[in-house]
Amino acid sequence: SPELNPGLLPIDWLLGAWESDEPGEGSFPSIEPFRYTETLHFSHVGQPIIIFMFNAFEAESKMPLHQECGFIRMQPGTNRVAFIIAQNSGLMEIEEGELTGKQLSLKTDSLARISFAKTPKVKQISREFQLRSDGRLEQTVSMETDNQPLKQHLHVIYRRPS
Ligand code: HEM
């Protein structure tokens, strides 16, 4: 595989594969709570850019539910991070934020959707990734829709596949 671009060193801990340890927890005021599993893949081709693919499944039936893919870039010489994300639901997003230690905190900078995406409309997404001291990766996602204020939608902890 290509040599790691030094621009990725601050976030090289994301690279490779992850899978949900315990099933993730989904929630939102307007839906039934649910459990899901998820795999994450972060790779690179030698540029200072991470390429990612997330695949989420309904926990019991293993039915595919949600997918996201995209790119992660850092502004050189700063702790500013940008995620460029496409979601299977018809949403496209730019999230921006900061790297602090081994924690990424991001929120929506811009959002677009296909004309026939499901309602309600997502207005804002905020998410955190954190590499924990036990080597596991944690992701928390909150969202605001046109009929609910910003509330948590997802919480999940990943480990390296065995
Ligand atoms: C529901 C957005 C990720 C599973 C929803 C709803 C929205 C939404 C807007 C409808 C809420 C309502 O009816 O008030 C998002 C966004 C995501 C995301 C923006 C990523 C940033 C995921 C993931 C899963 C998931 C990773 C994992 C399987 C579900 C389920 C429902 C739901 C099961 C309830 C049933 C349904 O409405 O389809 N999500 N979601 N979502 N989401 Fe997500």
Boltz pocket constraint, residues with backbone or C-beta under 6 A from the ligand:
constraints:
  - pocket:
      binder: B
      contacts: [[A, 26], [A, 28], [A, 30], [A, 31], [A, 32], [A, 34], [A, 35], [A, 36], [A, 37], [A, 56], [A, 57], [A, 58], [A, 65], [A, 66], [A, 91], [A, 119], [A, 120], [A, 121], [A, 122], [A, 125], [A, 141], [A, 143], [A, 145], [A, 148], [A, 153], [A, 154]]
      max_distance: 6.0
